[in-house]
Amino acid sequence: MGISVSLSSRRAAEINPSLFARHPTDLQEEIEDYKRETIRLSRVYDLHRKLGETLDLDSMLEAFSRWLSPRINHDLVAYRHSGRGRIPTACSCHGPHRQTLLDVAMRLLENPEDIEACDRVERLGLVFQRWSLDEEGNECLLLIHQEDASRRFGDWEEVESILDDLRGPLERALVYEDLYEQARKDALTGLVNRRVFMERAEQERVQADRYGCPLVLACLDLDYFKEINDTLGHGEGDDVLRKVSRAFSSMIRDADLLARTGGDEFALILPNTSLANARGLMARICEAVRALKIGVPGSTMLGVSIGLAQWEKGDSLATWWEKADAALYRAKSGGRSQVAI
């Protein structure tokens, strides 16, 4: 009688003895675990791919909402960062129901224990989940969904497992929005810069041409600002520009567009405004600047000269701008602190 031993089997056992020690059922369970993990990683990869195709927060939340929809039926996703004035949302509803959800979301992101907001969600047959994305609670994600969606426990585990992965893209979007705003705004006054103003001016000109609405351009230039800046210093000069910008902004409508276009130069677009009404507004702006009582002791007080031009059919943006600039020159040469057309 002899014993036959397979060297290949023996070597395999030496390399991985667990292959011979485990029950086939255990191996099958491991294989199933690997399959599930592969599917999960594939989904996470798909989410990152979708997020990587977006730049701003609104688009990013829309992408996350689309990725989430096959797993959890939901009505709204919202993100709140304590350092931001707005709360981007992705909402699949329309009409009054949409506005109700948006109102409720704002309140729940501020305070998840808001009793009235919680009651409103419950009356709609919905529930909500709110997660803090950081330890300090500065970043929160809110999900309002159908009541039966919470029964799919595996999907909830998957969503919660990717929350840490979601923070990176969201923070990237915040940085992008900061850079975007910086590129479009004047750093000193917070007004839009010349580039943005000219883009919007062209859009308004096209709209006026299409619909026949009155449209006025105002070029504004501060009087005696150089003397104030040279005498009191650039720090005081910067403060003057901020004060004047606030004074201008307080007197115009949301539909109007005010920009700082140069050192002490500003421009203003007045849609749906007649030349007579524009002139009345500019006279009040001149008075508002005089009321600031800014000046060098023993010298002339700060003022503003303004040139107005109404857009006329056939005018290009350059021609329209030249008309307003020529009117500004007449206001300056005619005595300053006044309006010319």
C-alpha angles and dihedrals in degrees: 000000000000139000120234117205123187108224091201091056091046092051090048090052091051091050096046113004090173089074088069096038100054126086115242089241090060091051091050091052090051091051090051090049090052090050092051092047091049090053091047093050090048090055092047090050089050090052093050090048091053092046091047090060092060133070110183129059096246093054091044093054090047089053092048091048092052091049091049098047098082090052104039124019104226140165103205144016119191135178127203129192115185091221094057129082096212135053114218115214141183110211125176095195130092139207124009092342090060093052091048091054092047091051092048092047092054091053096044092050089054094043123004089195094059098137097203093049092047090051092051091052091049093049089055090056091247136120131201139218121204123190130187108222094198136034094250094054093237092129122049135175120204127196123188111191146159114289096241093052091081091067092074094085096174091058092049090053089052093049093048091048092060097048092095089050089051094059095069096056091043091053089047089054090051091054090048092052091049091052091045092053092046090053092052102040138066106248095215102048103019090234120130115272129242095268094056091043093055091048091052093043090057091049091050091047091054091048092050090049092051100044103025095238120158114255130185132193121203125195113198127193125181117238120228093358092132092058091050093046094047095045102040098031136251093282091059089043091055090050090052091053091051092049092049091048091053091048091051093045093051091059102049135075128251089250092057121086123219123187139176102230100175144351098306096354127109136178131204133195117205112193119199091011128130121225091247093053091045091053091052091051092048091051089055090048090053089052092047091055092049089050090060086070093210118163150107115280109263093013139090118292123244116272140163131236117206134197120197130199128177115215112247125199110270095026115130119217090256093051092047091050092049091054093052091045091051090051089051090053090053091050090051096046093043096063107294130245091069144096125254131184 
